[in-house]
Amino acid sequence: MAKTFPLRIIAINRVFYDGDAIQLVFPASDGLRGIMADHVRSYMSVRVGEIRIQKPDGTWMEAVTGRGYVQVAHHKVAMVVDSVELPEEIDIQRAMAAKERAEEQLRDKQSLMEYQISKANLSRAMARLSSASKRNREI
């Protein structure tokens, strides 16, 4: 049996996951990162994208996350993000509308800050659509 570690994932509006895990895979600023039991103490940024949690029974749980950070300390892992949702919670029509809005905003002339916000909105919409489409292919 694989060794587990306590994992807590918190979003602005809820505690998404609070339990043991074998592995956590998430998008970091420098690419995909994985955390397993006895991982070295660290602090990493989380980018918009898909996360995967391997539960103690060996099954995988997938979700889409917003930006945030992960802290590994004292054999515990805490992830704090601005949003996180399961693929079945994603409203595909709303995500498509958000993608189109973000693309339109990127075409418009805007300040650097507005441009960065539009890029972040597009990235989040694309991650949500990708996760939702994967789920729909499995059904």
VOPAGU-2260 file (C-alpha; in pm, 1 decimal, decimal comma):
REM VOPAGU-2260
SITE   aa  ch    i         X         Y         Z
SITE  MET   A    0       0,0       0,0       0,0
SITE  ALA   A    1     133,0     345,4     -95,0
SITE  LYS   A    2     220,0     594,6     172,9
SITE  THR   A    3     -24,1     885,2     216,5
SITE  PHE   A    4      -7,3    1242,4     340,3
SITE  PRO   A    5    -270,9    1486,3     472,4
SITE  LEU   A    6    -395,2    1717,5     194,9
SITE  ARG   A    7    -620,3    2019,5     231,3
SITE  ILE   A    8    -736,3    2222,1     -70,3
SITE  ILE   A    9    -909,6    2548,3       7,8
SITE  ALA   A   10   -1078,3    2786,7    -236,3
SITE  ILE   A   11   -1230,3    3123,6    -160,4
SITE  ASN   A   12   -1578,4    2978,0    -125,4
SITE  ARG   A   13   -1517,2    2632,4      22,1
SITE  VAL   A   14   -1291,1    2360,7     150,9
SITE  PHE   A   15   -1265,9    2145,7    -160,5
SITE  TYR   A   16   -1066,2    1851,7     -24,9
SITE  ASP   A   17    -963,4    1760,0     326,3
SITE  GLY   A   18    -821,6    1411,5     364,7
SITE  ASP   A   19    -533,8    1181,6     286,6
SITE  ALA   A   20    -379,0    1146,8     -57,9
SITE  ILE   A   21    -111,5     936,1    -223,2
SITE  GLN   A   22     -21,4    1200,3    -477,4
SITE  LEU   A   23    -109,7    1554,1    -587,8
SITE  VAL   A   24     -29,9    1673,7    -940,6
SITE  PHE   A   25     -80,1    2040,8   -1026,7
SITE  PRO   A   26      29,6    2307,7   -1275,7
SITE  ALA   A   27     307,4    2522,2   -1128,5
SITE  SER   A   28     474,7    2827,3   -1276,6
SITE  ASP   A   29     754,7    2606,8   -1414,3
SITE  GLY   A   30     542,7    2313,5   -1536,9
SITE  LEU   A   31     357,1    2021,8   -1384,2
SITE  ARG   A   32     458,2    1933,2   -1029,5
SITE  GLY   A   33     386,8    1625,5    -823,8
SITE  ILE   A   34     384,2    1583,8    -448,7
SITE  MET   A   35     397,0    1253,2    -263,9
SITE  ALA   A   36     445,9    1156,9     100,4
SITE  ASP   A   37     768,8    1283,3     260,9
SITE  HIS   A   38     809,7    1557,3       0,1
SITE  VAL   A   39    1069,9    1817,3      88,1
SITE  ARG   A   40     943,4    2129,7     262,0
SITE  SER   A   41     849,4    2380,9      -7,4
SITE  TYR   A   42     624,5    2662,6    -122,0
SITE  MET   A   43     511,9    2671,3    -487,8
SITE  SER   A   44     277,4    2880,4    -699,1
SITE  VAL   A   45     -22,5    2719,1    -867,1
SITE  ARG   A   46    -128,6    2822,5   -1215,7
SITE  VAL   A   47    -469,4    2791,4   -1372,2
SITE  GLY   A   48    -524,5    2436,6   -1495,4
SITE  GLU   A   49    -613,0    2084,1   -1399,8
SITE  ILE   A   50    -511,6    1918,5   -1076,3
SITE  ARG   A   51    -518,2    1546,3   -1001,5
SITE  ILE   A   52    -541,8    1386,2    -659,4
SITE  GLN   A   53    -469,5    1018,3    -608,4
SITE  LYS   A   54    -682,4     903,9    -317,5
SITE  PRO   A   55    -577,2     632,8     -69,0
SITE  ASP   A   56    -790,2     374,6    -256,8
SITE  GLY   A   57    -582,2     441,1    -570,7
SITE  THR   A   58    -853,7     625,8    -764,7
SITE  TRP   A   59    -786,8     966,1    -917,6
SITE  MET   A   60    -992,0    1279,3    -865,1
SITE  GLU   A   61    -959,2    1563,6   -1116,4
SITE  ALA   A   62   -1053,4    1929,5   -1086,0
SITE  VAL   A   63    -987,4    2266,6   -1243,6
SITE  THR   A   64    -814,9    2522,5   -1028,5
SITE  GLY   A   65    -744,6    2891,3   -1039,8
SITE  ARG   A   66    -425,0    3057,5    -924,5
SITE  GLY   A   67    -283,6    3014,6    -577,4
SITE  TYR   A   68      -7,8    2837,8    -390,0
SITE  VAL   A   69      89,3    2504,1    -234,1
SITE  GLN   A   70     276,5    2469,7      91,0
SITE  VAL   A   71     445,6    2147,8     198,9
SITE  ALA   A   72     547,8    2151,5     565,7
SITE  HIS   A   73     556,8    1902,2     852,9
SITE  HIS   A   74     450,6    1616,1     620,3
SITE  LYS   A   75     125,6    1802,1     536,4
SITE  VAL   A   76      21,4    1972,7     213,3
SITE  ALA   A   77    -203,5    2277,7     190,3
SITE  MET   A   78    -322,5    2427,7    -138,0
SITE  VAL   A   79    -495,3    2765,0    -133,3
SITE  VAL   A   80    -645,9    2878,8    -463,9
SITE  ASP   A   81    -895,2    3137,4    -578,2
SITE  SER   A   82   -1125,6    2874,9    -733,0
SITE  VAL   A   83   -1156,8    2501,1    -777,0
SITE  GLU   A   84   -1431,2    2293,9    -934,5
SITE  LEU   A   85   -1500,6    1938,8   -1041,9
SITE  PRO   A   86   -1556,6    1876,4   -1415,3
SITE  GLU   A   87   -1924,9    1799,0   -1352,7
SITE  GLU   A   88   -1967,9    2138,4   -1182,2
SITE  ILE   A   89   -1856,8    2329,2   -1492,9
SITE  ASP   A   90   -2127,7    2506,2   -1691,9
SITE  ILE   A   91   -1998,6    2458,6   -2047,8
SITE  GLN   A   92   -2213,8    2736,3   -2196,1
SITE  ARG   A   93   -2090,1    2982,1   -1933,6
SITE  ALA   A   94   -1728,2    2876,8   -1991,9
SITE  MET   A   95   -1770,6    2921,5   -2370,5
SITE  ALA   A   96   -1914,9    3270,0   -2316,4
SITE  ALA   A   97   -1624,2    3359,1   -2084,5
SITE  LYS   A   98   -1375,1    3235,8   -2345,7
SITE  GLU   A   99   -1537,5    3445,1   -2618,6
SITE  ARG   A  100   -1546,4    3753,3   -2392,2
SITE  ALA   A  101   -1178,7    3713,1   -2302,8
SITE  GLU   A  102   -1078,7    3667,1   -2668,3
SITE  GLU   A  103   -1273,9    3980,6   -2763,3
SITE  GLN   A  104   -1109,0    4178,9   -2482,9
SITE  LEU   A  105    -765,1    4062,9   -2598,8
SITE  ARG   A  106    -840,2    4198,6   -2946,9
SITE  ASP   A  107    -930,9    4541,5   -2803,3
SITE  LYS   A  108    -672,4    4800,5   -2711,5
SITE  GLN   A  109    -632,8    4802,0   -2337,6
SITE  SER   A  110    -389,7    4881,1   -2060,7
SITE  LEU   A  111    -123,8    4629,8   -1959,1
SITE  MET   A  112    -320,6    4541,1   -1646,4
SITE  GLU   A  113    -642,6    4486,3   -1845,3
SITE  TYR   A  114    -445,9    4271,5   -2091,1
SITE  GLN   A  115    -311,0    4052,2   -1808,1
SITE  ILE   A  116    -661,8    4012,2   -1663,2
SITE  SER   A  117    -798,5    3917,0   -2005,5
SITE  LYS   A  118    -518,9    3660,0   -2051,0
SITE  ALA   A  119    -595,4    3510,6   -1708,7
SITE  ASN   A  120    -967,8    3494,7   -1789,2
SITE  LEU   A  121    -896,2    3320,3   -2119,1
SITE  SER   A  122    -662,5    3071,9   -1950,0
SITE  ARG   A  123    -924,3    2984,9   -1687,9
SITE  ALA   A  124   -1200,1    2945,6   -1948,4
SITE  MET   A  125    -978,7    2717,8   -2160,5
SITE  ALA   A  126    -888,6    2499,5   -1860,0
SITE  ARG   A  127   -1256,2    2468,3   -1763,3
SITE  LEU   A  128   -1357,9    2374,8   -2119,1
SITE  SER   A  129   -1075,6    2120,6   -2146,7
SITE  SER   A  130   -1173,8    1949,2   -1824,1
SITE  ALA   A  131   -1542,9    1950,8   -1908,2
SITE  SER   A  132   -1480,5    1807,3   -2256,0
SITE  LYS   A  133   -1268,8    1524,3   -2110,9
SITE  ARG   A  134   -1553,0    1436,1   -1875,7
SITE  ASN   A  135   -1807,6    1440,1   -2160,3
SITE  ARG   A  136   -1590,9    1200,8   -2365,7
SITE  GLU   A  137   -1586,6     956,1   -2073,7
SITE  ILE   A  138   -1966,5     950,2   -2038,7
